[in-house]
Amino acid sequence: MLRSQIHRNISPELDPLRIGTGWSQEDLSKPQIYISSTFGDSHPGSGHLDKLVEAARQGIKDAGGYGARYFNTDMCDGESQGTDGINYSLVSREMIANMIEIHANATPFDGGVYVASCDKGMAGNLMGLM
């Protein structure tokens, strides 16, 4: 049995929470796939990733699953160079990794798709997967 379906049996609050974010009754019984992305308007390297997320979501749907989108945007060194903000650069990578680990382990997904670009986002995703 899929992890998502086992969790639905032991956590009755899960279905109403998901329905509240747009899932249909039918979606609840499909394989549930976590889509993590560093999409955001923070810089050109991440600003287009929503299109890749939607393409992945469509592919999951075509294969009979449901893709749930989670976003952990990365920061741009170019925007923080020469300021104290640069001190957060590597920390942002760690935070992305932490959020991926938290989402992947705290929620009952059956698989995952990870979409990232740039040096902090890509490394943060790989670290989170490890």
All heavy atoms as an XYZ file, in Angstrom:
979
protein
N       0.845     -1.175      0.000
C       0.000      0.000      0.000
C       0.898      1.250      0.000
O       1.936      1.274      0.641
C      -0.907     -0.001      1.230
C      -1.854      1.168      1.288
S      -2.946      1.109      2.727
C      -4.444      0.606      1.937
N       0.474      2.281     -0.700
C       1.225      3.532     -0.776
C       1.306      4.216      0.585
O       0.348      4.169      1.374
C       0.562      4.487     -1.769
C       0.577      4.070     -3.236
C      -0.292      4.999     -4.060
C       2.002      4.058     -3.772
N       2.436      4.865      0.844
C       2.633      5.589      2.102
C       1.509      6.604      2.336
O       1.013      6.741      3.452
C       3.989      6.292      2.065
C       4.330      7.040      3.314
C       5.750      7.596      3.240
N       6.081      8.202      4.508
C       6.587      9.412      4.633
N       6.848     10.132      3.567
N       6.857      9.891      5.818
N       1.114      7.303      1.276
C       0.058      8.312      1.422
C      -1.251      7.692      1.880
O      -1.976      8.277      2.686
C      -0.155      9.056      0.101
O      -0.546      8.162     -0.934
N      -1.550      6.513      1.388
C      -2.819      5.865      1.733
C      -2.790      5.297      3.145
O      -3.799      5.320      3.851
C      -3.158      4.797      0.695
C      -3.267      5.350     -0.726
C      -4.133      6.595     -0.838
O      -5.289      6.602     -0.452
N      -3.562      7.672     -1.379
N      -1.646      4.809      3.560
C      -1.496      4.344      4.950
C      -1.722      5.513      5.894
O      -2.442      5.409      6.887
C      -0.104      3.719      5.169
C       0.022      2.416      4.377
C       0.162      3.486      6.659
C       1.429      1.863      4.316
N      -1.119      6.653      5.567
C      -1.232      7.841      6.419
C      -2.669      8.354      6.461
O      -3.126      8.832      7.511
C      -0.269      8.924      5.936
C       0.038      9.943      6.972
N       0.907      9.713      8.008
C      -0.419     11.208      7.139
C       0.981     10.789      8.766
N       0.183     11.716      8.256
N      -3.381      8.256      5.357
C      -4.783      8.684      5.341
C      -5.601      7.866      6.331
O      -6.544      8.390      6.946
C      -5.379      8.527      3.952
C      -4.918      9.581      2.964
C      -5.537      9.383      1.600
N      -6.966      9.687      1.673
C      -7.863      9.142      0.868
N      -7.505      8.264     -0.062
N      -9.130      9.470      0.978
N      -5.266      6.594      6.490
C      -6.000      5.728      7.415
C      -5.743      6.077      8.877
O      -6.613      5.890      9.718
C      -5.645      4.261      7.177
C      -6.226      3.738      5.884
O      -7.264      4.202      5.418
N      -5.546      2.778      5.281
N      -4.547      6.585      9.176
C      -4.221      6.865     10.578
C      -4.363      8.348     10.940
O      -4.308      8.689     12.118
C      -2.802      6.374     10.945
C      -1.730      7.054     10.091
C      -2.712      4.875     10.822
C      -0.300      6.725     10.500
N      -4.543      9.204      9.938
C      -4.663     10.647     10.179
C      -5.898     11.200      9.473
O      -5.813     11.741      8.374
C      -3.419     11.376      9.666
O      -2.271     10.930     10.322
N      -7.062     11.087     10.106
C      -8.297     11.511      9.440
C      -8.352     13.007      9.113
O      -9.140     13.414      8.260
C      -9.392     11.131     10.438
C      -8.703     11.009     11.750
C      -7.291     10.584     11.451
N      -7.513     13.807      9.741
C      -7.522     15.248      9.450
C      -6.837     15.587      8.128
O      -6.996     16.687      7.599
C      -6.854     16.025     10.589
C      -5.349     15.845     10.707
C      -4.900     14.536     11.359
O      -5.732     13.742     11.830
O      -3.682     14.304     11.387
N      -6.085     14.640      7.563
C      -5.319     14.914      6.349
C      -6.220     15.221      5.148
O      -5.970     16.187      4.423
C      -4.398     13.732      6.031
C      -3.477     13.890      4.845
C      -2.532     15.071      5.031
C      -2.677     12.612      4.625
N      -7.232     14.415      4.917
C      -8.104     14.631      3.753
C      -8.749     16.017      3.752
O      -8.663     16.726      2.749
C      -9.180     13.549      3.661
C      -8.628     12.217      3.164
O      -7.407     12.128      2.899
O      -9.423     11.267      3.044
N      -9.374     16.471      4.844
C      -9.978     17.809      4.820
C      -8.941     18.927      4.608
O      -9.235     19.928      3.957
C     -10.644     17.942      6.191
C     -10.803     16.568      6.698
C      -9.720     15.752      6.063
N      -7.745     18.746      5.146
C      -6.701     19.756      4.937
C      -6.333     19.851      3.466
O      -6.180     20.947      2.916
C      -5.457     19.416      5.764
C      -5.608     19.577      7.273
C      -4.407     18.986      7.998
C      -5.788     21.042      7.633
N      -6.202     18.725      2.816
C      -5.842     18.731      1.394
C      -7.002     19.239      0.531
O      -6.786     19.981     -0.418
C      -5.382     17.340      0.983
C      -4.058     17.012      1.708
C      -3.156     16.210      0.889
N      -1.787     16.329      1.400
C      -0.932     15.336      1.438
N      -1.293     14.151      0.999
N       0.284     15.532      1.895
N      -8.216     18.845      0.864
C      -9.380     19.352      0.128
C      -9.431     20.878      0.248
O      -9.759     21.578     -0.709
C     -10.679     18.678      0.622
C     -10.690     17.222      0.151
C     -11.909     19.425      0.126
C     -11.776     16.372      0.784
N      -9.051     21.397      1.412
C      -9.031     22.829      1.631
C      -8.018     23.579      0.779
O      -8.090     24.791      0.637
N      -7.066     22.863      0.182
C      -6.094     23.504     -0.704
C      -6.320     23.146     -2.164
O      -5.444     23.363     -3.004
C      -4.641     23.157     -0.304
O      -4.444     21.750     -0.390
C      -4.335     23.647      1.097
N      -7.490     22.574     -2.458
C      -7.846     22.342     -3.855
C      -7.808     20.910     -4.342
O      -8.115     20.643     -5.498
N      -7.421     19.976     -3.485
C      -7.428     18.577     -3.905
C      -8.886     18.124     -4.030
O      -9.748     18.536     -3.263
C      -6.753     17.696     -2.863
C      -5.290     17.911     -2.633
C      -4.648     19.097     -2.401
C      -4.295     16.905     -2.570
N      -3.314     18.879     -2.202
C      -3.065     17.541     -2.295
C      -4.313     15.527     -2.707
C      -1.872     16.841     -2.167
C      -3.120     14.828     -2.568
C      -1.911     15.480     -2.314
N      -9.145     17.233     -4.982
C     -10.480     16.646     -5.098
C     -10.506     15.325     -4.337
O      -9.461     14.781     -3.971
C     -10.816     16.391     -6.574
O     -10.027     15.321     -7.079
N     -11.712     14.797     -4.123
C     -11.839     13.483     -3.485
C     -11.051     12.435     -4.265
O     -10.391     11.581     -3.678
C     -13.307     13.076     -3.394
C     -14.085     13.751     -2.305
C     -13.681     13.276     -0.925
O     -13.149     14.053     -0.151
N     -13.932     12.036     -0.614
N     -11.117     12.508     -5.583
C     -10.407     11.558     -6.439
C      -8.886     11.685     -6.275
O      -8.173     10.686     -6.233
C     -10.790     11.793     -7.898
C     -10.145     10.815     -8.861
C     -10.477     11.122    -10.312
O     -11.281     12.028    -10.586
O      -9.901     10.435    -11.168
N      -8.387     12.916     -6.149
C      -6.951     13.139     -5.996
C      -6.399     12.459     -4.752
O      -5.254     11.998     -4.741
C      -6.633     14.636     -5.896
C      -6.908     15.390     -7.178
O      -6.850     14.783     -8.262
O      -7.188     16.604     -7.075
N      -7.199     12.394     -3.703
C      -6.742     11.840     -2.436
C      -6.333     10.375     -2.535
O      -5.466      9.921     -1.790
C      -7.828     12.001     -1.367
C      -8.178     13.444     -1.014
C      -9.454     13.479     -0.183
C      -7.030     14.129     -0.311
N      -6.924      9.642     -3.453
C      -6.620      8.219     -3.575
C      -5.505      7.925     -4.577
O      -5.093      6.782     -4.726
C      -7.879      7.444     -3.949
O      -8.355      7.874     -5.211
N      -5.002      8.953     -5.245
C      -3.917      8.781     -6.217
C      -2.563      8.757     -5.509
O      -2.437      9.244     -4.384
C      -3.919      9.946     -7.206
C      -5.155     10.039     -8.066
C      -5.096     11.283     -8.934
C      -6.339     11.409     -9.795
N      -6.318     12.641    -10.604
N      -1.528      8.228     -6.177
C      -0.176      8.391     -5.630
C       0.110      9.891     -5.477
O      -0.164     10.677     -6.385
C       0.728      7.767     -6.695
C      -0.154      6.794     -7.411
C      -1.525      7.425     -7.408
N       0.622     10.267     -4.327
C       0.834     11.675     -4.005
C       2.326     11.992     -4.081
O       3.129     11.394     -3.374
C       0.255     11.966     -2.623
C      -1.240     11.701     -2.588
C      -1.854     11.823     -1.212
O      -1.228     12.273     -0.271
N      -3.108     11.417     -1.100
N       2.653     12.933     -4.951
C       4.048     13.251     -5.242
C       4.380     14.668     -4.774
O       3.701     15.633     -5.131
C       4.339     13.111     -6.751
C       3.862     11.755     -7.284
C       5.824     13.339     -7.035
C       4.480     10.539     -6.631
N       5.423     14.777     -4.008
C       5.935     16.040     -3.480
C       6.768     16.709     -4.572
O       7.680     16.098     -5.126
C       6.785     15.700     -2.257
C       7.682     16.762     -1.690
C       7.159     17.916     -1.127
C       9.059     16.583     -1.658
C       7.993     18.861     -0.558
C       9.897     17.520     -1.089
C       9.359     18.658     -0.543
O      10.182     19.597      0.021
N       6.433     17.950     -4.924
C       7.220     18.724     -5.885
C       7.840     19.885     -5.123
O       7.146     20.801     -4.691
C       6.372     19.265     -7.052
C       5.630     18.140     -7.759
C       7.265     20.027     -8.029
C       4.635     18.633     -8.807
N       9.150     19.829     -4.948
C       9.872     20.889     -4.256
C      10.554     21.766     -5.290
O      11.146     21.269     -6.245
C      10.919     20.287     -3.320
O      11.681     21.306     -2.710
N      10.489     23.072     -5.083
C      11.084     23.988     -6.045
C      11.651     25.211     -5.349
O      11.119     25.663     -4.340
C      10.034     24.433     -7.059
O      10.541     25.455     -7.881
N      12.712     25.754     -5.944
C      13.260     27.015     -5.467
C      12.729     28.176     -6.295
O      13.336     29.242     -6.353
C      14.805     27.005     -5.487
O      15.260     26.682     -6.796
C      15.360     26.017     -4.478
N      11.566     27.974     -6.924
C      10.924     29.055     -7.685
C      10.700     30.276     -6.804
O      10.348     30.172     -5.635
C       9.571     28.595     -8.239
C       8.695     29.740     -8.671
C       9.001     30.459     -9.812
C       7.599     30.123     -7.916
C       8.208     31.539    -10.207
C       6.792     31.193     -8.303
C       7.108     31.898     -9.454
N      10.891     31.436     -7.389
C      10.604     32.695     -6.722
C      11.063     33.851     -7.591
O      11.761     33.659     -8.587
N      10.695     35.018     -7.207
C      11.078     36.212     -7.957
C      12.406     36.791     -7.471
O      12.701     37.949     -7.736
C       9.981     37.276     -7.833
C       8.715     36.866     -8.557
O       8.817     36.156     -9.578
O       7.625     37.244     -8.100
N      13.197     35.994     -6.783
C      14.427     36.514     -6.195
C      15.531     36.785     -7.209
O      16.386     37.626     -6.958
C      14.941     35.560     -5.112
O      15.169     34.274     -5.655
N      15.530     36.082     -8.333
C      16.559     36.315     -9.357
C      16.204     35.549    -10.632
O      15.354     34.655    -10.605
C      17.954     35.930     -8.855
C      18.064     34.515     -8.388
N      18.374     33.484     -9.230
C      17.889     33.973     -7.166
C      18.406     32.350     -8.544
N      18.109     32.625     -7.296
N      16.847     35.872    -11.752
C      16.510     35.219    -13.021
C      16.705     33.705    -13.022
O      16.038     33.004    -13.759
C      17.458     35.877    -14.035
C      17.803     37.184    -13.444
C      17.816     36.967    -11.955
N      17.591     33.206    -12.182
C      17.819     31.763    -12.130
C      16.658     30.973    -11.556
O      16.535     29.774    -11.798
N      15.798     31.629    -10.784
C      14.668     30.914    -10.182
C      13.310     31.384    -10.702
O      12.308     30.718    -10.483
C      14.705     31.050     -8.657
O      14.506     32.392     -8.264
N      13.284     32.505    -11.377
C      12.030     33.098    -11.796
C      11.223     32.296    -12.796
O      10.024     32.503    -12.938
N      11.853     31.376    -13.486
C      11.168     30.576    -14.507
C      10.804     29.168    -14.030
O      10.148     28.415    -14.745
C      12.071     30.441    -15.732
C      13.288     29.609    -15.458
N      14.328     30.058    -14.669
C      13.607     28.356    -15.848
C      15.250     29.108    -14.587
N      14.824     28.074    -15.293
N      11.221     28.806    -12.837
C      11.058     27.421    -12.396
C       9.605     27.007    -12.201
O       9.294     25.817    -12.217
C      11.859     27.176    -11.113
C      13.373     27.326    -11.252
C      14.051     27.092     -9.901
C      13.931     26.389    -12.311
N       8.705     27.974    -12.048
C       7.288     27.623    -11.925
C       6.793     26.892    -13.169
O       5.938     26.003    -13.077
C       6.436     28.856    -11.628
C       6.522     29.931    -12.709
O       7.597     30.094    -13.327
O       5.507     30.624    -12.920
N       7.347     27.227    -14.324
C       6.951     26.538    -15.558
C       7.393     25.077    -15.535
O       6.660     24.182    -15.976
C       7.527     27.266    -16.769
C       6.930     28.669    -16.956
C       7.684     29.453    -18.011
C       7.192     30.874    -18.135
N       7.357     31.677    -16.940
N       8.578     24.818    -14.985
C       9.047     23.441    -14.865
C       8.233     22.672    -13.825
O       7.941     21.490    -14.004
C      10.535     23.415    -14.511
C      11.474     24.032    -15.540
C      12.907     24.049    -15.028
C      11.377     23.300    -16.867
N       7.861     23.353    -12.758
C       7.012     22.733    -11.737
C       5.677     22.318    -12.347
O       5.196     21.204    -12.128
C       6.797     23.694    -10.541
C       5.682     23.206     -9.630
C       8.091     23.868     -9.766
N       5.072     23.196    -13.129
C       3.781     22.877    -13.737
C       3.910     21.760    -14.774
O       3.009     20.926    -14.899
C       3.135     24.121    -14.327
C       2.682     25.124    -13.271
C       1.816     24.517    -12.178
O       0.914     23.696    -12.469
O       2.038     24.859    -10.995
N       5.042     21.715    -15.488
C       5.266     20.621    -16.433
C       5.405     19.298    -15.680
O       4.851     18.269    -16.097
C       6.503     20.891    -17.284
N       6.123     19.319    -14.558
C       6.252     18.107    -13.738
C       4.898     17.694    -13.178
O       4.534     16.512    -13.183
C       7.238     18.351    -12.598
N       4.131     18.669    -12.735
C       2.799     18.381    -12.183
C       1.890     17.751    -13.238
O       1.138     16.818    -12.943
C       2.195     19.677    -11.641
C       1.025     19.453    -10.730
C       0.627     20.753    -10.084
N      -0.225     20.479     -8.943
C      -1.132     21.306     -8.489
N      -1.301     22.485     -9.059
N      -1.867     20.997     -7.461
N       1.968     18.252    -14.460
C       1.166     17.681    -15.543
C       1.614     16.254    -15.852
O       0.782     15.375    -16.081
C       1.238     18.555    -16.802
C       0.331     18.081    -17.920
C      -1.142     18.110    -17.532
O      -1.640     19.117    -17.032
N      -1.849     17.015    -17.762
N       2.924     16.033    -15.860
C       3.435     14.683    -16.090
C       2.985     13.703    -15.021
O       2.633     12.558    -15.310
N       2.972     14.158    -13.781
C       2.490     13.328    -12.671
C       1.011     13.019    -12.855
O       0.575     11.873    -12.684
C       2.762     14.030    -11.325
C       4.269     14.101    -11.062
C       2.030     13.335    -10.176
C       4.659     15.080     -9.973
N       0.244     14.032    -13.238
C      -1.192     13.840    -13.479
C      -1.419     12.849    -14.616
O      -2.257     11.950    -14.506
C      -1.850     15.181    -13.812
C      -3.334     15.103    -14.058
C      -3.914     16.473    -14.367
C      -5.406     16.374    -14.620
N      -5.982     17.691    -14.938
N      -0.655     13.007    -15.700
C      -0.787     12.100    -16.846
C      -0.457     10.659    -16.471
O      -0.987      9.723    -17.068
C       0.114     12.551    -17.995
C      -0.325     13.872    -18.611
O      -1.457     14.343    -18.330
O       0.499     14.457    -19.358
N       0.413     10.495    -15.478
C       0.796      9.150    -15.026
C      -0.133      8.607    -13.947
O       0.085      7.513    -13.428
C       2.243      9.175    -14.517
N      -1.176      9.387    -13.576
C      -2.158      8.902    -12.613
C      -1.937      9.350    -11.186
O      -2.600      8.864    -10.278
N      -1.018     10.287    -10.958
C      -0.746     10.768     -9.607
C      -1.224     12.186     -9.390
O      -1.866     12.787    -10.260
N      -0.916     12.696     -8.220
C      -1.226     14.091     -7.892
C       0.037     14.741     -7.366
O       0.663     14.250     -6.418
C      -2.337     14.183     -6.843
C      -2.755     15.616     -6.587
C      -3.698     16.232     -7.412
C      -2.178     16.355     -5.570
C      -4.062     17.555     -7.214
C      -2.537     17.679     -5.368
C      -3.469     18.271     -6.189
O      -3.819     19.586     -5.993
N       0.441     15.854     -7.991
C       1.639     16.578     -7.582
C       1.299     17.755     -6.686
O       0.500     18.610     -7.054
N       1.904     17.797     -5.517
C       1.698     18.888     -4.560
C       2.935     19.784     -4.559
O       4.050     19.312     -4.371
C       1.458     18.325     -3.163
N       2.725     21.078     -4.774
C       3.823     22.036     -4.916
C       4.229     22.644     -3.578
O       3.403     23.161     -2.837
C       3.402     23.160     -5.861
C       3.058     22.672     -7.251
C       2.292     23.712     -8.010
N       0.998     23.926     -7.326
C       0.078     24.765     -7.733
N       0.280     25.518     -8.786
N      -1.054     24.888     -7.084
N       5.520     22.600     -3.314
C       6.124     23.223     -2.134
C       7.272     24.096     -2.631
O       8.072     23.661     -3.450
C       6.671     22.163     -1.181
C       5.606     21.425     -0.410
C       4.718     20.558     -1.045
C       5.494     21.577      0.965
C       3.744     19.874     -0.334
C       4.517     20.897      1.683
C       3.651     20.050      1.020
O       2.693     19.368      1.726
N       7.369     25.327     -2.124
C       8.377     26.262     -2.609
C       9.312     26.701     -1.484
O       8.860     27.040     -0.389
C       7.705     27.488     -3.229
C       6.839     27.143     -4.413
C       5.464     27.041     -4.277
C       7.398     26.892     -5.647
C       4.657     26.707     -5.356
C       6.604     26.556     -6.741
C       5.237     26.468     -6.583
N      10.599     26.677     -1.773
C      11.650     27.137     -0.854
C      12.633     27.959     -1.682
O      13.661     27.453     -2.101
C      12.407     25.949     -0.256
C      11.512     24.956      0.424
O      10.861     25.283      1.388
N      11.472     23.738     -0.089
N      12.309     29.212     -1.949
C      13.129     29.979     -2.872
C      14.541     30.227     -2.329
O      14.754     30.243     -1.118
C      12.452     31.304     -3.271
O      13.097     31.820     -4.421
C      12.518     32.317     -2.148
N      15.465     30.374     -3.260
C      16.852     30.651     -2.883
C      17.149     32.136     -3.039
O      16.397     32.870     -3.655
C      17.820     29.812     -3.706
C      17.617     29.941     -5.204
O      16.667     30.605     -5.641
O      18.420     29.363     -5.947
N      18.236     32.559     -2.445
C      18.622     33.964     -2.549
C      19.671     34.127     -3.633
O      20.272     33.155     -4.069
C      19.152     34.494     -1.219
C      20.449     33.839     -0.760
S      21.223     34.685      0.602
C      22.018     36.043     -0.208
N      19.884     35.341     -4.042
C      20.856     35.636     -5.093
C      22.033     36.398     -4.497
O      21.848     37.469     -3.906
C      20.195     36.457     -6.191
S      21.319     36.864     -7.532
N      23.216     35.833     -4.652
C      24.415     36.530     -4.184
C      24.563     37.890     -4.848
O      25.060     38.839     -4.238
C      25.668     35.709     -4.493
C      25.773     34.454     -3.656
O      25.012     34.302     -2.686
O      26.641     33.616     -3.981
N      24.148     37.987     -6.114
C      24.273     39.245     -6.841
C      23.492     40.376     -6.201
O      23.859     41.542     -6.334
N      22.413     40.041     -5.514
C      21.617     41.073     -4.851
C      22.173     41.445     -3.486
O      21.800     42.466     -2.932
C      20.167     40.609     -4.707
C      19.467     40.473     -6.038
C      18.009     40.069     -5.888
O      17.547     39.854     -4.752
O      17.339     39.987     -6.916
N      23.029     40.609     -2.934
C      23.525     40.881     -1.585
C      25.025     41.178     -1.535
O      25.548     41.469     -0.463
C      23.191     39.707     -0.667
O      23.796     38.524     -1.155
N      25.712     41.125     -2.674
C      27.138     41.425     -2.707
C      27.409     42.807     -2.124
O      26.675     43.753     -2.391
C      27.666     41.390     -4.147
C      27.786     40.018     -4.721
C      28.925     39.208     -4.110
O      29.857     39.727     -3.527
N      28.810     37.898     -4.254
N      28.442     42.902     -1.319
C      28.844     44.179     -0.756
C      27.993     44.639      0.416
O      28.171     45.755      0.907
N      27.067     43.801      0.850
C      26.229     44.142      2.008
C      26.346     43.034      3.044
O      26.873     41.947      2.769
C      24.742     44.280      1.613
O      24.211     42.966      1.347
C      24.572     45.166      0.389
N      25.818     43.274      4.224
C      25.809     42.228      5.255
C      24.926     41.054      4.851
O      25.030     39.961      5.395
C      25.332     42.793      6.594
C      26.371     43.697      7.243
O      27.561     43.593      6.886
O      25.984     44.503      8.107
N      24.058     41.269      3.856
C      23.183     40.198      3.386
C      23.935     39.003      2.836
O      23.425     37.881      2.866
N      25.154     39.208      2.364
C      25.939     38.091      1.826
C      26.221     37.040      2.903
O      26.443     35.877      2.599
C      27.241     38.596      1.161
C      27.846     37.518      0.251
C      28.245     39.051      2.204
C      27.009     37.183     -0.959
N      26.157     37.438      4.155
C      26.387     36.493      5.250
C      25.297     35.423      5.325
O      25.471     34.417      5.994
C      26.473     37.234      6.588
C      27.667     38.158      6.629
O      28.753     37.820      6.175
N      27.460     39.346      7.161
N      24.192     35.651      4.643
C      23.093     34.688      4.651
C      23.139     33.725      3.475
O      22.315     32.819      3.382
C      21.743     35.420      4.657
C      21.535     36.227      5.899
C      21.815     37.586      5.922
C      21.078     35.624      7.058
C      21.639     38.331      7.073
C      20.897     36.361      8.216
C      21.179     37.713      8.215
O      21.007     38.432      9.360
N      24.074     33.897      2.598
C      24.130     33.120      1.371
C      24.179     31.621      1.638
O      23.295     30.879      1.216
C      25.333     33.555      0.537
O      25.408     32.799     -0.642
N      25.205     31.164      2.324
C      25.312     29.730      2.579
C      24.252     29.243      3.551
O      23.800     28.106      3.466
C      26.716     29.378      3.066
C      27.804     29.526      2.007
C      29.164     29.194      2.590
C      27.515     28.668      0.788
N      23.827     30.113      4.451
C      22.761     29.750      5.388
C      21.476     29.440      4.621
O      20.734     28.516      4.968
C      22.534     30.874      6.425
C      21.364     30.549      7.324
C      23.804     31.105      7.231
N      21.227     30.179      3.536
C      20.004     29.932      2.760
C      20.026     28.532      2.154
O      18.992     27.871      2.070
C      19.815     30.995      1.682
O      20.730     30.847      0.616
N      21.194     28.067      1.754
C      21.332     26.702      1.231
C      20.935     25.687      2.295
O      20.216     24.724      2.019
C      22.776     26.484      0.776
C      23.032     25.109      0.219
C      24.502     24.865      0.019
N      25.149     24.806      1.330
C      26.461     24.817      1.496
N      27.269     24.925      0.475
N      26.978     24.734      2.704
N      21.403     25.911      3.511
C      21.077     25.004      4.617
C      19.581     25.017      4.912
O      18.990     23.975      5.219
C      21.852     25.401      5.879
C      23.351     25.500      5.704
C      24.010     24.188      5.353
O      23.549     23.137      5.838
O      24.980     24.212      4.585
N      18.960     26.182      4.806
C      17.529     26.290      5.077
C      16.706     25.559      4.019
O      15.700     24.925      4.341
C      17.103     27.755      5.169
C      17.720     28.495      6.351
S      17.396     27.712      7.941
C      15.633     27.891      8.042
N      17.126     25.644      2.779
C      16.445     24.897      1.716
C      16.535     23.403      2.015
O      15.533     22.681      1.955
C      17.041     25.231      0.338
C      16.711     26.671     -0.047
C      16.547     24.255     -0.730
C      17.518     27.195     -1.219
N      17.741     22.942      2.345
C      17.925     21.519      2.674
C      17.055     21.121      3.858
O      16.420     20.058      3.842
C      19.400     21.233      2.968
N      17.014     21.966      4.870
C      16.199     21.665      6.051
C      14.721     21.564      5.704
O      14.022     20.652      6.165
C      16.397     22.736      7.133
C      17.768     22.674      7.765
O      18.464     21.676      7.693
N      18.165     23.769      8.377
N      14.216     22.497      4.899
C      12.792     22.473      4.552
C      12.441     21.264      3.696
O      11.369     20.674      3.856
C      12.380     23.768      3.854
C      12.317     24.964      4.784
S      11.364     24.691      6.315
C       9.755     24.288      5.680
N      13.331     20.871      2.799
C      13.083     19.666      2.007
C      13.015     18.456      2.926
O      12.107     17.627      2.816
C      14.164     19.495      0.928
C      13.936     20.532     -0.170
C      14.163     18.076      0.357
C      15.059     20.624     -1.168
N      13.945     18.352      3.845
C      13.930     17.235      4.790
C      12.663     17.247      5.641
O      12.019     16.212      5.847
C      15.170     17.291      5.683
C      15.237     16.148      6.664
C      16.465     16.186      7.558
O      17.317     17.079      7.400
O      16.540     15.305      8.434
N      12.282     18.416      6.111
C      11.077     18.531      6.939
C       9.837     18.135      6.141
O       9.042     17.301      6.587
C      10.947     19.963      7.495
C      12.005     20.203      8.564
C       9.540     20.212      8.049
C      12.180     21.657      8.951
N       9.663     18.721      4.962
C       8.475     18.395      4.155
C       8.437     16.921      3.773
O       7.394     16.272      3.850
C       8.433     19.242      2.885
C       8.075     20.658      3.121
N       8.602     21.679      2.390
C       7.227     21.242      4.004
C       8.112     22.833      2.811
N       7.278     22.586      3.793
N       9.572     16.394      3.353
C       9.605     15.006      2.897
C       9.350     14.012      4.026
O       8.762     12.958      3.799
C      10.943     14.710      2.229
N       9.766     14.340      5.229
C       9.604     13.412      6.339
C       8.371     13.664      7.186
O       7.923     12.775      7.896
C      10.862     13.422      7.222
C      12.019     12.765      6.529
O      11.924     11.617      6.096
N      13.114     13.481      6.379
N       7.825     14.864      7.122
C       6.666     15.192      7.954
C       5.347     15.014      7.225
O       4.291     15.074      7.843
C       6.773     16.628      8.476
N       5.395     14.814      5.928
C       4.177     14.653      5.140
C       4.238     13.334      4.381
O       5.309     12.881      3.996
C       3.999     15.831      4.170
O       5.184     15.979      3.404
C       3.720     17.119      4.922
N       3.104     12.713      4.145
C       3.071     11.347      3.601
C       3.068     11.267      2.073
O       2.067     10.912      1.464
C       1.774     10.792      4.172
C       0.874     11.986      4.208
C       1.774     13.135      4.569
N       4.177     11.584      1.451
C       4.236     11.503     -0.005
C       4.822     10.166     -0.459
O       5.578      9.524      0.263
C       5.033     12.672     -0.577
C       4.310     13.978     -0.451
C       4.663     14.902      0.507
C       3.223     14.256     -1.276
C       3.967     16.096      0.637
C       2.521     15.440     -1.157
C       2.901     16.358     -0.199
N       4.464      9.787     -1.675
C       4.897      8.519     -2.248
C       6.133      8.669     -3.133
O       6.732      7.678     -3.533
C       3.751      7.912     -3.068
C       2.515      7.723     -2.206
O       2.622      7.105     -1.131
O       1.441      8.223     -2.596
N       6.495      9.883     -3.456
C       7.655     10.155     -4.290
C       7.890     11.647     -4.342
O       7.131     12.424     -3.756
N       8.947     12.049     -5.021
C       9.263     13.467     -5.084
C       9.911     13.878     -6.385
O      10.569     13.080     -7.049
N       9.709     15.129     -6.741
C      10.357     15.777     -7.877
C      10.972     17.055     -7.316
O      10.302     17.797     -6.596
C       9.357     16.124     -8.998
C      10.032     16.896    -10.117
C       8.689     14.864     -9.536
N      12.236     17.305     -7.645
C      12.955     18.443     -7.082
C      13.443     19.332     -8.212
O      14.177     18.884     -9.087
C      14.112     17.939     -6.223
C      13.601     17.052     -5.110
C      13.347     15.701     -5.336
C      13.306     17.571     -3.868
C      12.826     14.894     -4.335
C      12.789     16.777     -2.862
C      12.549     15.431     -3.112
O      12.030     14.650     -2.131
N      13.015     20.613     -8.198
C      13.312     21.546     -9.275
C      14.097     22.711     -8.678
O      13.606     23.399     -7.784
C      12.009     22.071     -9.922
C      12.319     23.031    -11.044
C      11.142     20.906    -10.421
N      15.321     22.906     -9.186
C      16.165     23.974     -8.646
C      17.140     24.448     -9.711
O      17.346     23.799    -10.739
C      16.932     23.480     -7.430
N      17.753     25.593     -9.442
C      18.834     26.105    -10.270
C      19.761     26.899     -9.355
O      19.456     27.116     -8.192
C      18.279     26.993    -11.387
O      17.683     28.151    -10.837
N      20.842     27.313     -9.870
C      21.821     28.144     -9.170
C      22.514     27.383     -8.034
O      22.104     26.301     -7.642
C      21.204     29.446     -8.685
S      20.655     30.471    -10.060
N      23.553     27.994     -7.525
C      24.436     27.281     -6.609
C      23.853     26.979     -5.238
O      24.168     25.953     -4.656
C      25.785     27.993     -6.483
C      25.656     29.446     -6.057
O      24.587     30.052     -6.272
O      26.637     29.984     -5.529
N      23.009     27.813     -4.699
C      22.404     27.499     -3.409
C      21.203     26.575     -3.551
O      21.043     25.631     -2.797
C      21.985     28.762     -2.644
C      22.945     29.226     -1.609
C      24.107     29.934     -2.158
C      23.680     31.208     -2.853
N      24.523     31.603     -3.938
N      20.357     26.835     -4.524
C      19.162     26.020     -4.714
C      19.473     24.583     -5.079
O      18.908     23.650     -4.514
N      20.379     24.388     -6.018
C      20.723     23.031     -6.443
C      21.399     22.265     -5.306
O      21.030     21.132     -5.001
C      21.640     23.080     -7.667
C      21.861     21.738     -8.306
S      20.377     21.044     -9.038
C      20.159     22.114    -10.437
N      22.361     22.904     -4.659
C      23.055     22.244     -3.543
C      22.101     21.972     -2.381
O      22.144     20.898     -1.772
C      24.223     23.110     -3.071
N      21.227     22.932     -2.091
C      20.262     22.734     -1.016
C      19.332     21.566     -1.285
O      19.016     20.784     -0.390
N      18.903     21.410     -2.540
C      18.054     20.275     -2.902
C      18.810     18.967     -2.743
O      18.285     17.996     -2.189
C      17.548     20.430     -4.334
C      16.261     21.200     -4.407
O      15.197     20.619     -4.463
N      16.353     22.521     -4.406
N      20.036     18.909     -3.228
C      20.823     17.679     -3.113
C      21.089     17.329     -1.648
O      21.000     16.168     -1.265
C      22.130     17.810     -3.881
C      21.979     17.875     -5.401
C      23.312     18.223     -6.062
C      21.420     16.568     -5.951
N      21.391     18.328     -0.841
C      21.616     18.082      0.583
C      20.336     17.588      1.252
O      20.373     16.667      2.081
C      22.125     19.346      1.253
C      23.527     19.735      0.834
S      23.991     21.426      1.286
C      23.804     21.404      3.051
N      19.207     18.180      0.903
C      17.934     17.751      1.472
C      17.583     16.324      1.085
O      17.028     15.575      1.874
N      17.933     15.950     -0.135
C      17.666     14.581     -0.578
C      18.520     13.564      0.158
O      18.098     12.434      0.392
C      17.920     14.459     -2.078
C      16.857     15.084     -2.962
C      17.363     15.240     -4.394
C      15.600     14.250     -2.933
N      19.714     13.976      0.499
C      20.620     13.062      1.214
C      20.076     12.771      2.610
O      20.206     11.743      3.154
C      22.023     13.646      1.317
C      22.701     13.802     -0.027
S      22.861     12.317     -1.003
C      24.052     11.423     -0.084
